[in-house]
């Protein structure tokens, strides 16, 4: 039997756009997962807005593979705000990672800077080019994710969805300190993600979970794997219980 959505269905308003297309993709993914879970149970109860409340918090660690920086570890935390609508759980969170910009990206940045400098020099003026050295790059992330949740056998919960994020980027390096290059790398950028994962309630007050995420920004993308433990401050929702 298939998992049943929680509460009233939510309607999206406004014209088509990137966010709406992402929303349709997430809904389609949720429908695909729900129809594919032949053994899933029907017990996630119908909730309404009064069930949107602070239910618990978690700490997590992970590993990412960015397109413009070296792979590195991540740390983070999230809050479980409960169910806003049919099977739709809201989960705000924070995360942080720090790495070194890839050599190929630094070389490309040096070529761009060289082009700017050479354009300001008189013809024939000697110029050896700029050396930006090693550039460290970090990212502090604020996110709001929506999880479509289903209960399946073996006491597992599955979830998939999408989210919006705000990335506070910081670039640092001896050669770029106090320059326009550092100002260029220090930025605040929006992003969004697609994700899916599994949760296992060890007991009513604690859960283990794993999640895979793909984060997209204007000039940076990365795949991430996370593991976490969640402390529950309220009892499980209908369908989330052990031994169901």
N, C-alpha and C positions, 0 to 999 in steps of 0.2 A: 504494500500500500504506500501511497505517496505522502510526503509531508504536507501539512495543511498550513497556509499562511496565517499570520497572527493579526486579528483585528480588521479594521476597515482598510480598503485599498486606497492608496494615495494617488492623486492625479497630478501630472506634470503640466504646467501652464507655460505659455510663451511660444515663440516661434522656434523653428528648427535651428540648431547650432551645434557646436562641438560638444557642449555639456549634455545636450539632449541625445546626441548620437551615442555618447559614452553611456548614458543612462539606459538607452535601448539595448546596448551591448550587454550591460550588466544584467538587465532583466532577462534577456535571452539566455545568458549563461545560467542564471538561476533556474529558468524553466527547463533547460537541458538537464541540469543536475537533478532536479526534482523528479522528472520523468524517468531518469535513468536509475533511480534508487528504488528498485522493485521491492526491496525488503524494508524500506523506510517506514516508520510508524507515523500515525496521524495525530500524535498527541501534543504538538506545540499549540497551546490554547489560543483562543481569540483574545487579544489584548487591545486596549484602546489607550488614549493619551495618558490616563492616570497611571499607567504602568511604565511610563518613562521616568525613571528615577535612578539615583546613584546606587548601583548594586554591588560594585566591587572594583578592585584595581589590580594591576599586574605589573611585573617587571620582566623585561625580555632582553635577549642578546641575539645577535645575528651576524651575517656576513654578506657583503655586497660586492658586485662586480660592475663598477661604473664604466661608462664609455670614455671618460676623459681623465680618470684618476686610477691609481693602482688599487686592486681589491683590498678590502680592509674590513675590520670588525665594526659592528654597530651596537649601541645600547639604547634602551628606550623604556617607556612605560605607557600604559593605556588605562582608560577608565571605561567600565561597562555601565552605560546609561539605560539599559533595558530596551524594551520593544516599543517602537513608535507606531508601527502598523503591522500588517500581516507578515510575520516572520522577519521583519526588518529591525535589526538591532543597531543602535548608534554607539560608536566607539571612538571618542576623541583620544589623541595620543601625542606624545613627544618622542623624538629620537635624535641621536647625534652620531656623527662619524667624522673622522679626520684621516686624511691620506695625503699622498704626494702626487702632484699632477704628472701624468705620463710624459716621458721625454719627448714623444712625438708632438704632444700638444704644446710643450714649452718651445720646441723648435719652431712650430708654426707661429706662435706668439712672437718669437724673436724676429721672424721674417716680416711679420706685419709691422712691428716697431721699426725695423730697418727701413722699410718702405716709407714710413712717415718721416723719419729723420733725413733720409737721402733726398726726399722731396723738398726739404728746407735748405739744403746745402747748395753752394755754388758749384757748377760743373768743375770737376777735377779736384775737388776738396777731398783729402784723404779721409777715409772712414773705414774702420775695421769691423764694424758691426757690434751689436749689443749682446752681452752675455747675461741672461736672466738667472743663471744658476739653477738651484733647486727651489721649487715653489710648493709650499704646503697649502692644502685646501681642506676646509672643514665645512660642515653643513649641520645647522640646527633646524629641525623640522617640527612644525606644528601641523597636525592632520585631523581630519574628521572623516571616519570611515563608516560605511553602511554595510552590514553583514546580512545576507539572506541565509537563514539558519534552518537546518533540517536535523532531525534525530534519526539515527540509523542503528542497526543492531550493534551488539558488543558495547553498549553504553557510550557510543561515540556520537558527537555532534559534528556535522560538517557545515562549513559556511563558505560563501563566495560573495564578492561584491566589488565595490569601487569606492573611491574617496578623493577628496580635495586636500591639498597641502600647501603650506607656505614655507619656503626654504630661505633661511638666513645664511648666506654664503660668506665665507671669510677666506681671503687669500693672504699668504704671508711668505716672506723670503727676504734674505739679506739684501739681494740686489734690487728688489722692487719696493723696499720699505720707503714710504713717503712719496712714491711716484704715482703717475696716472694709471700705471698698470695695476697697482694695488687697489686703487679706487675702482678700476674696472672689474676686478675680481670680487670686491666687497659689494654684495648686492642682495636684494630681496626679490625672490622670484616665485610665482605660483607654479603648481604642478598638480597632477592627478595620478591615481594609481588604480590598477586592477589587482585583485588578490583572491586567494582561496586557502582554506586550511582545515585542520581537524582539532577538536577539543576532546579531552578525556577527563571526566570528573573523578578524581581520586576518592573524594568524599564530598558531601554537600558544601563544605566550606573551602574547597581548594580544587583547582583544575590545572592540568597541563595542556599546552596547545603548541601547535606548529603552524606556520603560515608561510606561503610563498607570495611575494609581491613583485610587481613590475611598475616602477616609478618613471613617469615621463615629465620632463621639463623642456623649456625652450632649447637649451643647448646641452642637456645632460640627461642620460637615461641610465637606469641600472636595474638589474635583477637582484632580489634579496631573499634570503632564507632567514627566518626568525624562530626561536624557541622561547617559550615563556611560561610563567606560573602565575595564576590568578587567584587572589584571595577574595572569596565571596562574603559579602556582609549581609546578604539576604538569602532566603531559601531559593531553591531552583524554581524556574518557571515550569508550568505543565509541559511535559515533553522533554525536559532537561534532566529529570531524575535518573539516578542509577537504578538498575534492575527494572527498567520499564518493559 
